[in-house]
Amino acid sequence: MATYEQALHLVQLLEAELIARSAGFTRNDAYYRGAHPLKYASAEFGKFHGDRYRDFSDNWVQVVADSPVERMTVTGFQASGETEADRELWKVWQVNGLDADSQLGFLGSVVHGRSFVLVWGDPRNPDIPVVTFEDASQCVIAYEPGSRRSRRAALKRWQDGGEDFATLYLADEVWKFSRPRLVQSSGGTSMQMQDVDEELKRWKPREMGLEPNPQVNPLGVVPMVELPNKPVLAGDPISDVQGVIAMQDAINLLWAQLFTASDYASFPQRVIMGAERPVIPKLNAAGEVVGTQPVDLEKFAVDRVMMFSSKDARIGEWQAANLAMYTGLIEVAVGHLAAQTRTPQHYLIGKMANVAEGALLAAETGLVKRVEEKWIWSGQGLRETAWLIAKARGEDAKAEALRSGRVLWKDAESRSHAQMADALLKLKQLGFPFQWLALRYGLTPTEVSDVMAMKEAELEMDPATELSRQLIGSAPQAPVEEAEPEPESEAA
């Protein structure tokens, strides 16, 4: 059992780690949403055109992040030693809406490098624990020294209205804290007010009414699990967005330069040589010429007509920039981005013409392998989540079987129905059972059970089934011959 001082110290340490990570989370989230600052521009270009393209972005980060998530669909959980998926666990998954929220969790892992899953029992319905996917900007887990899986503590920190809240999860108890949310003032504050602000910013035990604080953790383990995107042996998991940002900035700059060049190309820049600027006479009220005034050149820019009386007047023109150079560079940059992130070219470029199915599958091989790698990284955390769900239900034996079981995923490859049916038919001829083929087709375990019940109902209604039963029932039974006793041995 931790003391109040120990729990508060843990909250402060974990919050400091969460704050240190927040800069990367904020940047990655902004790039995913398309809020890209214009980078790599010269000071002159930024001075004259920076504000013009402030709200423009050619957002490839979102495509790169969404492409693997759309193929990460959980269809069930299978315990070790079982041949069918666990129906009760799938019920918990569905009731908590995790078929939808899991997509948010996988996207969070891809964008931020990690996401989290929190499991907690529901006293109102002990059979259906509460399971939620959590954002990396709100959660952090402390592991035992030298371990990447043994969880020592977990913190969830969030804001609601005018208060900050924090919940510290330990193996044996749960602490809940809160504090007022302070807004930094633009002006200076006195030393006394600074001391008041510091005092208010300290975490204090949250008022829980009749609920104890701290309260006992009935699971006996830290109930939060991390889903890393691309873990490494030393360091934080790697976000898929992290390596795209630099190329995204380059692409946005090329587009800004292209727009600027096209603006000038649509209005060719010309120079008049050997002539003075034309003037028009200035008249008084009596109609007498009293002077001259320069011609408004903007009027001639609209009228596209200008007259000169000088015999030496000549017109020259600056050559317009080659706009095709910019589009070529952008296409090359997008191609580099596709190769670096293993995103299919047709996801980014959009050029497809008479592509055979085999060529399309080959083009998506990199993405499929990328998805299967994420199955491994996320699957480990999801098995741990299944273990926690079973423990929350009081099923310790099943919990261990689920922890060493496997997660069932929908096929990551994109095939036509005809191609898939042909492959499954060949597998059927090799002897694979129908239930396995139905799962391979992409049905959930619940759907497979429904299909099996439908097949049984069809067989019951089939006249051939009833006829075969009658024939089997009326067939004479062969007499059973009694076995002759074996002769006793001499030794006996």
N, C-alpha and C positions, 0 to 999 in steps of 0.2 A: 504494500500500500504506500502510495506516494503522499508526502506531506503537501500542504498548500504552497509552501515556498518552492518545493521541488517541481510541482506541477506548473506553477507560474514561470519558473526558470525555463522549463521545457517549452512552454508556449512562446516565450520571448526568443529562444534560439530558433525554433521552427519558423516563427514569423520572419525573423531576419533572413533565413534561407529563402523563404517565399518572396520577400521583397527583392532579394538579389536576382532571382529568376524573372521578376516581373518585366524587366526591360525587354528581354527577348520575346516574351509572350505578347507584349503590346505591339512590338514591331511586326511579328509574324501575323498577328491578327489583322493589323492594318493592311498589310500586303495581300492577305487573302481576300479582304473586302474591296480591294482596288484603290486604297488610299496611298498612292505612291508619290513621294516627293521627287521633283525633277533633279536628277543627279548627273554628274560628269559633264555639266555644261560650263562653258567659259564664263568669266565674270561679266563680259559684255553681253553674251547671249542671255544669261540669267537676268541681267538688268533690264533688257528691253522686252524679253519674251517670257520670263519666268511666271509672271502673273497670268499671262494669256493661257498657259497650259497647266495651271494649278489643279484644275479639276479633271484633267484628262489622264487616262491610263489604259493601256492595252493589256488587260489583266490575264496573263497566262498562269499566274500562281494558282488561281482557283481551279483551272482545268487540271493542272498537275496534281493538286491535292485531292480533287474529287474522283479522279480516274480509278485509283485503287479502292476507295471506300465504296463505290457503287457495286463492287464485286465481293465485298466482305459481308456476307449474309449468313448468320448463324441459323441452322435448321434444327438443332437439338444437342443433347448431351448424352453420352453413352458411358455407363459405369464399367469399370474393369470387370471382366468375366461375364458380362451380359451381352446378349445378342441383339437387343432392341434398345431404343432410346428411352430415357427415363421420362415417363409421362407426367409425373408429379412435378418434377423440376421444370419441365416445359410449361406447365400450368403457371408456376410462379413467374417464369419469364414473361409469359403473355399478360398476366394480370398486372404486372408492373410496367407494361408498355415498353419492354426492352427490345422488341423487334424494331421499334422506331428509335428509341433512345440509344441503342447500341450503335447506330449509325452516327449519332452525335459524338459518342465516345471515341469511335474509330477515327472520325474526322479530327477530333481534338488531339489524338495521338499523332496523326500525320502532320498537323499544322504546328503544334507546340512541342512535339517530341514525346509526350506522355499524356495520359489521362488516368482517371481513377474510378474505382467501383466501391461503393459503400453498401454494406449489408447490415441490417438491424432488424431484430424481431418486432413484430406488431402484437401487442397484448390483446388487441381486439380480435385478431385472427392469427393464432399461432401457426397455422399451416401455411400462411402466405407471408413470409418475411418481406420487409421493405428493401428493395434493391434500387439504387440510383447510380447513374454514371455522373461523375464529377469532373469539373474543369480543372486544368493544371494550374490556373491562376489562383485557385482557392484552396488547394490541398497540397500537402507535403507529407512524406513518410520518412521516419528515421529508422534505419536498419541497424542491426547488431554489428559491432566492429568486425570487419573481415567477411561479412555476409551480404549477398545481394537479394536474399529472399526472406530471411528471418526478420520480421518486423518488430521493432521495439516500441514505437509510438507513431501516432498519426495526428495531424492537425487539419481541421477545416475552418477557414476564416472567410467571412463574408460580411456584406453591408446590407442593411435593411433600414430605410428611412434615415433617421438621425443617429443610428447606433451601429457600432461594429460588434460582431459576434464571433466567438471562437469556441470550438469544441475539441478537446484533447482526448484522444482515444488511447488507452493503455490496455494491456492484456487483462487486467483485473478490475479496472474501474474507468469511469468516464467523467471528465471535468468540463464544466461549461462556464465561460467567461463572457463579459460584455464591457463596453466602454462607450462614452459619447463620441460621435463622429465629429471631428474638428475640421473646420474650414480655415485654411490659412488666409489671414488678412493681408491686403496689399501694402498697408502702411506698417511702420514700426510699432512694437508694443513695449511696454515698460517691463522692467525686470520682474516686478510683482506679478504681472499678467502672464509672463512667460512661465513663472513657477506654477501658476494656476493651470496653465495649459498642460504642462508636464504631468501634473498630478491627475488631471482628467484623462490623459492619454494612457494611464496605467490600467491594465486589465484587472477587473474585480469579479468575484463570483456572481454569476447571473441569478437573479431571483427566479426560482422555479415553482413557487407556491408550495403545494404539498409534496412535490417531487423532490427527492433528496439530491443534493449536489455536494460532493460527487456521488454517483450512483454505481452500483456493482455492474460489471460487464458480464452478463450471463454466458457469453460465448467462450470466455477464457482466452481469447486471442484478439489481436488488433483487427477490427472488422473492416479495414480498408485495404484494397489491393491496387497495385499500380499496373497499368498497361503501357509498357514502353514501346516506342515506335521502332527504333533501331539502336538497341543497347550496345555498348562497347565495354571492354573489360575495365578501362579506366576512364572515367568521365561520365557526363550526362548523356542520355539518349539523344539521337540526332533527328532533327525535324526534316521532313522532305522539303519544306519551304525554305529552309536555311540556305541551301545551295542554289536556289532559283533566283534569289533577290538580286544578285549582281547582274545577271543576264537580263532580268526584267527591267532594271534601271537603264541598261544600254538600249534595249528595245524602245522604251519610252522616249529616250533622248533622240533616237533616230526618227521616230514618228514626229516629234516636235520640230526637228530640223526639216523633215519632209513637208510638213504643213507650212512652215515659214517660207521654204523655197517655192512651194506651189503658189503661195500668195503673191510672191513677186513675179513668178512666171506667168500668172494670169494677167498681170499688168506690166508689160515689158518696160524696162527702164531705158529711156532714150536720153541723148544729150544733143543739144543744138550748138554747133560751132560756127564761128564767123559772123555772128549776129548779136546785136544788143537785145536786151529784154524789151519786148514791145510795150508801147505806152499808148494811152488813149487821151484825147484832149479833155481838159477840164473847163467847163463853161460856167459863166456867171448867169445871173437872172435875165440879162439882156441877150443871152446867146452868144456872147463874145468869149473867145478863147483866152483864158487867163493863166493857163498852165497845163501840165500833163500829170498823169498818175499811172503807175505800173499796172499792167494787166494782171488780173487775178488768175494765176496759173491753175488753180483748182477748177475753174470754169472750163478751161481748155482741156483739162484731164477728163471732164465729163463729156464735153462736146466732141472731143477727139479731132478738133480742127484748130490749126494755128497758121497764121500768115506772116511772112517776113518779106520786107522790101529789099534787103541786102542781097546783092548778087553773089556774095561769098558765103552765104548761109549754107550749112551742110547739116545733115542729121546722121548721128551715129547711134548705135544700140549695143548695150551689153548683152553678151550671150547668156541665155537662160541656163540654169543649172539642170543637170541630167537627173530627172526625178526617178528614172528607172534604177539608178544606182542605189537609191535609198531603199526601194522595195526589195531589191536583190539582197542587200545587207540584212534587212529585217528577216527575210526568208531564211538566210543562212543562220542568223542568230536563233530563230525559232527551231531550226533543225538541230543546232547544238543543244538547245534546251531539251529537246525531245530525246536526244541520245544520252545526255547526262542523267535524266530522270527516268529513262526507260518508259516513256510515254509514247504510244503509237503515233506515227506521223499523221495519220488521218484524223486523230483527235485534235491536232493543232493546225495543220495546213489546210485540211478539208478538201484535198484533191483526190478524187477516186473515180476511176473510169474502167469498167469491165474488169474488176478485180476478182479473181477466182477465190473460192472459199479457202483453198489451201494457202494461197498467198496471204489472205487476210489473217488466218491463224498464225502464220509465220510472223507477220508484222506485229502481232499482239503477244508473242512469246515473252518478250521482256517484261511487259506489264503483268502477265500471268505469273511469272516467277517472282516478281515484286510482291504480288498479292499473297502468294504462297509463303513467302518469307514473313509477311505480316501475320499470317495465320499462326505461325510458330510463336512469334513474340506475343501476340494477343491471346493465343490459345492457352499459354501457360497461366496468365492471369485469370482467364475465364474458368479454367479448371479449379483454381484457388477460390474463385467466386462461388462455383458450384459446391465446393467443400463447405464454405461458410453458410450457404443457404441450407444445406442438409443439417449442419450443426445447429442453426437457428430453429430448425424443425425438430430437433432432438433425435435425429437419426445418425448417430455416430458411426455405425458400421457402414451405412450407405455413403457417409461423408468421405471415408477413406477410399471407398471404391470409386467415387466420382473424382477424387483428387488424382488418382492414377489412371483415370479413364481418358476419354478424348472428346473433343468438340467436333460436332458435325457442321460442315460448311457447304453452302451451295457451290456448284461447280464454277470455277473462276473463268473458264474458257467460254467464249461466245460462239455458239454453234447454231445452225439452223435446225428446225425440228426434224427435217428429213435426215440430216447428217447425224443427229443425236439418235434418232430411231434406228438407223442402220447400224450404228455402233452398238447399241443396246441389244439388237437382235443377234448380232454375232456373239456377244457375251452370253446371251441366253442359250445359244447353240453350244457354247463351251460348258454349260452347266451351272452358270450363276443363278441363284434363286431370285424369284420375282421381287421379294421385298428389297433385296440389295440393289436390284436394277431400278426400282422405283425411287430409292434414295439417291442413286446416281443421276437419275433424271432431274432431280431438283426438288422433289416433294419433301415436305416436312414429315417427321415421324407421325404426327397426328393425321396428316393427309394419307400417309401410307396405310395406317390402320383403317381409315375410312374406305380406302380402295379395296383392302383385303376383305372387309365386311361386305362390300358390294359384290366382289367376286363370289363369295360364299352364297349370297342371296341369288345370284345368277345361276349358280350350280343347282340350288334347290329348286328353281323354277324350270330347269332344263328337263324335258321328258326323258332324255337319254340317261340322266342321273337316276331317276326313279326306276327305269327299266333295268339298269345295271344292278340296282339294289335288289330288285325282285329276282333276277337271275342268280345273284349270289345267295339269296335266302333260300331259293328252291333247289339249289344244286345239292346232290347227295354228298354227305360227308363221308370221307374215307375212314374205314375202321382203324382204330389205333391198336397196333399189335403190341402185346406185352413183351417186354424184353426178357430173354431167357437169362436165368441167374448164371453168373460166371462160376466155373468150377473152382472149388477151394484149392488153394495151393498145398503142396505137400508139407510145406513148412507150417501151414496153419493146422 
